[in-house]
């Protein structure tokens, strides 16, 4: 199957330039969302919350 992106590989194109992209993107999104969510909610990076279902 031919590449949907002729002339480039979007998955491996200059990986040394993109090593921190996901980390910084998450931080910037959190900083943008927090003022809109507070005081009721907050964005927590690398924190998991599991809701408990009480019967």
Buried (B, 14 or more C-beta within 10 A) or exposed (E): EEEEEEEEEEEEEEEEEEEEEEEEEEEEEBEEEEEEEEEEEEBEEEEEEEEEEEE
